[in-house]
Amino acid sequence: MPEKQSPPDRTAKQPSGNEAISRDLVSVANGDGEAFRRVYASSANRLFAICLTVTRDHADAQDVLHDAPAGDILGTATLQEVPADAI
């Protein structure tokens, strides 16, 4: 008879989204490509919304998102300036 598996431990504290991104950003600064992929995946939609707000053109926003470092994008607009429906 197969052994019964224990349910996952839900009491272990999971890092918040901000904690995880903060750790990943440190890893990105140290050249961790997998951490970069996680940061990009978790922020690409928000960054695209910022680019679209600034450029007002879908194709230009895509170009900016793919060509500019995220710090340059975030320096152009604050997250509060991005309309909620743009995300």
C-alpha positions in Angstrom: 0.0 0.0 0.0 1.5 3.4 -0.9 2.5 5.8 1.8 0.2 8.6 2.5 1.8 12.0 1.8 1.7 14.8 4.3 -0.1 18.0 3.4 2.2 21.0 2.6 3.4 23.0 5.6 1.3 26.2 5.4 2.7 27.6 8.6 6.1 28.3 7.0 6.4 32.0 6.3 6.5 32.7 2.5 8.4 35.8 1.5 6.2 38.7 0.4 6.4 39.8 -3.2 8.5 42.8 -2.2 10.9 40.7 -0.3 11.3 38.2 -3.1 11.9 41.0 -5.7 14.3 42.8 -3.4 16.4 39.5 -3.1 16.1 39.0 -6.8 17.3 42.5 -7.6 20.4 41.9 -5.5 21.0 38.7 -7.4 20.5 40.5 -10.7 23.2 43.0 -9.7 25.5 40.1 -9.1 24.8 38.7 -12.6 22.1 36.1 -11.9 20.3 35.6 -15.1 17.5 33.5 -13.6 16.8 36.2 -11.0 16.6 38.7 -13.9 14.0 36.5 -15.7 11.9 36.4 -12.5 12.1 40.2 -12.0 11.2 40.8 -15.7 8.3 38.4 -15.6 6.9 39.9 -12.5 7.2 43.5 -13.7 6.9 43.5 -17.5 3.2 44.4 -17.6 3.6 47.3 -15.2 6.7 48.6 -17.0 4.8 48.3 -20.3 2.0 50.3 -18.9 4.4 53.0 -17.9 6.0 53.0 -21.3 2.6 53.2 -23.0 1.6 56.1 -20.7 4.7 58.0 -21.7 4.8 57.2 -25.4 1.1 57.0 -26.1 2.0 54.5 -28.9 1.8 50.7 -28.5 4.8 50.0 -30.9 7.0 52.7 -29.3 6.1 51.4 -25.8 7.3 47.9 -26.8 10.5 49.3 -28.3 11.2 51.3 -25.1 10.4 48.3 -22.9 12.8 46.1 -24.8 15.6 48.7 -25.4 15.8 50.7 -22.2 16.9 49.6 -18.7 14.1 49.5 -16.3 15.6 52.2 -14.1 15.3 54.6 -17.1 11.6 53.7 -17.5 10.9 54.1 -13.8 12.7 57.4 -13.7 10.3 58.8 -16.4 7.0 58.1 -14.6 5.9 57.0 -11.2 3.6 54.1 -10.7 1.0 56.4 -9.4 0.8 58.1 -12.8 -0.1 54.9 -14.6 -3.9 54.5 -15.0 -5.1 51.3 -13.4 -6.8 50.2 -16.6 -3.5 50.4 -18.5 -2.2 47.3 -16.7 
